[in-house]
């Protein structure tokens, strides 16, 4: 079999011979019909490798006046190329957008399994540590829950609380010690509502001899742990507390998740602060603590704990409470029993009592209870 290639105007390009198994040579010719497309014809007029018809576009004359269409016209090929390019660009844009959103707003499950890499915590007392603490303090006082409770609370005592932890609406020591009206005690905001709580900041102004050996007042304080002291709103009957604290990245079990033992320690401390005012000797020990972890507590966030006294039976005080995030999602539920030891009078310490009660000194004797049956705030 032989064939030759013809240009688009029918001029022969090259002559070929192809022998079949029967040694019969059949002359073939090729007509150029479109870019990179050829039609082969035999001398008998039958076309080999003819393209499919394509709506009459891109046709070429064959032998005997027949017209044949190529498989892909010159007009269609750029269109297909443009479609493929658009699809590739669309997929690329979608991938980049999805990745960017995932980085900015990672899904909870993903960050739970693959937490973000965090830089090491700065050294305690360093410039960066002080800067981070100031930023956390600003964020604390901007929380809606804090602003709401602060309006209904006696202010912090500037005589015992450092100025950088007094908050934006702090009063001068003269105002906080004057025992003035509710308008004065609420920071001069002109509010008529009754003050049902007083504010306190634990772990401040403790002797070094005490804090250096304390887990909650010493080891758990500082950058990456509790960079700022908790802010407590103690109900004036001292039977309920709402506290807000920030938990850092350096007290984790699973990376990014606060260690369950650290949570238990902090709840035990919060429960004791709730119970201690109800002991005759103002001292007690934990008899048992029951904790139900309802959801992972993520690090680098503010959490809210709410505790209350359930009942008092002589030297026994039963308390319960829970921990939530600032959006109200339940993280932990717990209950505990505290008992005043029989030898409490032997270990009674005014320094410890001042630390755990942490009352504003000037108003400690003038507070009126709001009632034991009041709802926990």
C-alpha positions in Angstrom: 0.0 0.0 0.0 1.4 3.4 -0.9 0.2 6.9 0.0 1.3 10.4 -0.4 0.7 13.6 1.6 -0.9 16.6 -0.2 -0.8 20.1 1.1 -4.0 22.1 1.7 -4.0 23.1 -2.0 -3.6 19.5 -3.2 0.2 19.6 -3.9 1.9 16.3 -3.0 4.1 16.6 0.0 5.7 13.2 0.2 5.1 9.8 -1.4 4.8 6.7 0.8 4.4 3.0 0.1 2.8 0.6 2.5 2.6 -3.1 1.7 -0.2 -5.1 2.9 0.1 -8.7 4.0 -1.1 -9.7 0.5 1.7 -7.6 -1.2 -1.0 -5.4 -2.8 0.1 -1.8 -3.1 -2.8 0.6 -2.8 -2.1 4.3 -3.6 -3.4 6.6 -0.8 -3.4 10.4 -0.6 -3.9 12.8 2.2 -5.8 16.1 2.1 -5.0 18.8 4.6 -8.3 19.8 6.0 -7.4 21.9 9.1 -4.5 22.6 11.4 -2.7 19.4 12.2 -5.5 17.3 10.6 -5.1 15.1 7.5 -7.5 12.8 5.5 -6.2 9.7 3.7 -7.9 8.4 0.6 -7.3 5.3 -1.4 -7.5 5.0 -5.1 -10.8 3.3 -4.8 -12.3 6.4 -3.3 -12.8 5.1 0.2 -11.5 7.4 2.9 -9.3 6.2 5.7 -9.0 7.9 9.0 -11.8 10.4 8.1 -12.9 12.8 10.9 -16.3 12.9 12.2 -18.7 15.4 10.8 -18.8 18.7 12.7 -21.8 20.7 11.7 -20.3 21.5 8.3 -17.4 23.5 9.8 -13.7 22.9 8.9 -14.6 20.7 5.8 -12.3 19.8 2.9 -12.9 18.4 -0.6 -12.1 14.8 -1.1 -12.1 12.7 -4.2 -15.2 12.6 -6.4 -16.3 16.0 -5.0 -17.1 14.6 -1.6 -16.7 16.9 1.4 -15.5 15.7 4.8 -15.3 17.5 8.2 -12.4 17.4 10.6 -12.7 16.2 14.2 -11.7 19.6 15.8 -11.9 22.8 13.9 -9.6 25.7 14.4 -12.3 27.7 16.1 -13.1 25.0 18.6 -9.6 24.3 19.8 -9.0 27.7 21.4 -12.5 27.5 23.0 -11.6 24.2 24.7 -8.3 25.5 25.8 -10.0 28.6 27.3 -12.5 26.4 29.2 -9.7 24.2 30.6 -7.8 27.4 31.6 -10.8 28.9 33.3 -11.4 25.6 35.2 -7.8 25.5 36.4 -7.9 29.1 37.5 -11.2 28.5 39.3 -9.9 25.5 41.2 -6.7 27.4 42.2 -8.8 30.4 43.5 -11.1 28.1 45.4 -8.1 26.2 47.0 -6.4 29.5 48.0 -9.6 30.9 49.5 -10.4 27.8 51.4 -6.8 27.6 52.8 -6.9 31.2 53.8 -10.2 30.9 55.6 -9.0 27.8 57.3 -5.9 29.6 58.6 -7.9 32.6 59.8 -10.9 30.7 61.2 -9.7 27.1 61.7 -12.5 24.6 62.4 -12.6 23.3 66.0 -11.9 19.7 65.2 -8.9 20.5 63.1 -7.3 22.8 65.7 -8.1 20.2 68.3 -6.1 17.6 66.5 -3.5 19.9 65.0 -3.2 22.9 67.3 -1.4 26.0 66.1 2.2 26.4 66.9 2.7 29.0 69.7 5.9 30.9 70.5 7.5 30.3 73.9 6.2 32.4 76.8 8.2 35.5 77.6 10.2 35.6 80.8 8.3 36.8 83.9 8.9 40.5 84.4 10.2 41.1 80.9 9.0 44.0 78.7 7.1 41.6 76.5 5.5 39.9 79.5 4.3 43.2 80.9 3.0 44.3 77.4 1.1 41.0 77.1 -0.4 41.4 80.5 -1.5 44.9 79.8 -3.3 43.7 76.6 -5.0 40.9 78.5 -6.1 43.3 81.2 -7.6 45.6 78.6 -9.5 42.6 77.0 -10.7 41.5 80.4 -12.5 44.8 81.2 -14.0 44.9 77.7 -15.9 41.6 78.2 -19.7 42.2 78.3 -20.1 40.0 81.4 -17.4 41.9 83.3 -18.9 45.3 82.4 -22.3 44.1 83.5 -21.2 42.8 86.9 -18.9 45.8 87.5 -21.8 48.1 87.3 -23.4 46.2 90.1 -20.3 45.8 92.3 -18.4 47.7 94.9 -15.1 48.8 93.3 -11.7 47.3 94.0 -9.8 48.8 96.8 -6.9 50.9 95.5 -5.1 50.5 98.8 -4.5 46.8 98.3 -4.8 46.4 94.5 -2.0 47.8 92.2 -3.2 50.5 89.8 -2.6 48.4 86.7 -5.2 45.9 87.9 -7.9 48.4 89.1 -9.7 48.6 85.7 -10.7 51.6 83.6 -13.4 52.8 86.0 -11.4 52.4 89.2 -12.0 54.9 92.0 -9.4 56.7 94.0 -8.7 55.3 97.5 -10.5 58.2 99.1 -13.7 57.4 97.2 -13.5 53.7 97.9 -12.8 54.2 101.6 -15.5 56.9 102.1 -18.4 54.5 102.2 -20.3 56.9 99.9 -23.5 56.5 98.0 -24.2 53.8 95.5 -23.6 56.3 92.7 -20.1 57.0 94.1 -19.4 53.3 94.6 -20.3 52.5 91.1 -17.6 54.7 89.7 -19.8 57.8 89.3 -21.8 56.2 86.4 -25.1 57.5 87.8 -26.6 54.1 88.1 -29.5 53.5 90.5 -29.3 49.7 90.7 -28.4 48.0 93.9 -24.8 46.9 94.4 -25.0 43.1 94.9 -21.3 42.2 94.6 -17.9 43.4 95.5 -14.8 42.9 93.3 -11.6 41.3 94.3 -8.3 40.3 92.7 -6.6 37.3 94.4 -2.9 36.4 94.6 -1.8 40.1 94.9 0.4 41.5 97.6 1.2 38.1 99.1 4.5 37.7 101.0 7.2 36.0 98.9 7.6 33.4 101.7 4.0 32.3 101.0 3.7 32.6 97.2 7.0 30.9 96.4 5.6 27.6 97.7 2.0 28.0 96.5 0.7 26.2 93.4 -2.1 28.7 92.6 -0.5 31.9 94.0 3.0 31.0 92.7 3.6 28.3 90.1 0.5 28.9 88.1 1.0 32.7 88.0 3.0 34.3 85.2 3.3 34.5 81.4 1.8 31.5 79.6 -0.2 30.4 82.7 -2.3 33.1 84.4 -0.6 36.2 83.1 -3.0 38.4 85.1 -4.8 37.7 88.4 -8.4 36.5 88.1 -11.2 39.1 88.6 -13.7 38.0 91.2 -17.3 39.2 91.7 -18.2 38.1 95.2 -21.9 38.3 96.1 -22.2 40.4 99.2 -23.6 37.6 101.3 -20.4 35.7 100.4 -22.2 32.6 99.3 -21.5 32.9 95.6 -18.7 34.0 93.3 -18.4 34.7 89.6 -14.8 34.8 88.5 -13.1 35.5 85.2 -9.6 34.3 84.4 -7.3 33.9 81.4 -5.6 30.5 80.9 -2.4 30.5 78.8 -0.7 28.0 76.6 1.8 26.7 79.1 -0.6 24.7 81.3 -1.7 22.2 78.7 -1.9 18.5 78.6 -2.7 17.9 75.0 -1.2 20.8 73.1 -3.7 23.6 73.0 -6.0 22.1 75.6 -5.7 23.1 79.3 -4.6 20.2 81.5 -7.5 18.6 83.4 -5.4 18.7 86.6 -4.8 22.4 86.3 -8.6 22.9 85.9 -9.2 20.8 89.0 -6.7 22.8 91.0 -8.2 26.1 89.9 -11.8 24.9 90.7 -10.7 23.6 94.1 -9.2 27.1 94.8 -12.4 28.8 93.6 -14.6 26.5 95.7 -12.5 27.1 98.8 -12.8 30.9 98.4 -16.6 30.4 98.2 -16.7 28.2 101.3 -14.1 29.9 103.5 -16.3 32.8 104.6 -18.9 30.3 105.9 -16.5 28.6 108.3 -16.5 29.8 111.9 -12.7 29.8 112.0 -12.4 31.0 108.4 -10.3 27.9 107.4 -11.1 24.6 105.9 -9.8 21.7 103.8 -11.1 19.8 100.8 -12.9 16.5 101.8 -13.8 15.5 98.3 -14.0 17.1 94.8 -16.1 15.7 92.0 -15.5 17.0 88.4 -17.4 16.3 85.2 -15.4 17.5 82.2 -18.0 18.4 79.6 -15.8 19.8 76.8 -12.2 20.5 76.1 -11.0 23.8 77.6 -8.9 25.5 75.0 -5.8 27.5 76.1 -5.3 31.2 75.4 -8.8 32.2 76.3 -10.9 33.8 79.1 -13.0 31.4 81.1 -15.8 32.1 83.6 -16.3 30.0 86.8 -19.5 30.3 88.9 -19.6 28.8 92.3 -22.1 28.9 95.2 -22.7 27.4 98.6 -25.3 24.7 98.6 -25.6 24.2 102.3 -23.7 24.5 105.6 -23.8 21.9 108.2 -21.7 22.9 111.2 -18.1 22.5 110.1 -19.1 21.2 106.7 -19.7 23.4 103.7 -21.1 21.9 100.4 -20.4 23.9 97.3 -21.0 23.4 93.5 -20.2 25.3 90.4 -19.2 25.2 86.8 -16.7 26.6 84.3 -17.8 28.1 80.9 -16.2 30.0 78.1 -17.2 33.7 77.6 -19.9 32.7 75.2 -21.6 30.5 77.9 -20.6 27.1 76.6 -20.3 24.7 79.4 -16.8 23.2 79.9 -16.8 21.7 83.4 -19.3 20.9 86.2 -18.1 20.2 89.7 -19.1 19.9 93.4 -17.1 19.7 96.6 -17.2 19.3 100.3 -15.0 21.4 102.6 -14.5 20.7 106.3 -13.2 22.9 109.0 -10.6 20.8 110.9 -10.9 20.4 114.6 -7.4 22.0 115.1 -8.3 25.0 113.0 -7.7 27.5 115.8 -4.1 26.3 115.9 -3.4 27.2 112.3 -5.5 30.3 112.0 -3.6 33.1 110.2 -4.8 36.6 109.7 -2.6 36.8 106.6 -4.2 33.7 105.0 -7.7 35.0 106.0 -7.0 38.3 104.3 -5.7 36.6 101.2 -8.6 34.2 100.7 -11.4 36.5 101.8 -9.8 39.5 99.9 -12.6 41.9 101.0 -12.3 45.6 100.3 -11.2 46.6 103.8 -13.2 49.8 104.1 -16.6 48.3 103.2 -16.2 44.8 104.7 -18.3 45.7 107.8 -20.9 47.7 105.9 -22.0 45.2 103.3 -25.6 44.1 103.4 -26.4 40.5 102.3 -28.7 40.1 99.3 -30.2 36.9 100.6 -29.1 33.3 100.7 -31.7 32.3 98.1 -30.6 34.8 95.5 -29.6 33.4 92.1 -26.0 32.7 91.5 -24.4 35.3 89.3 
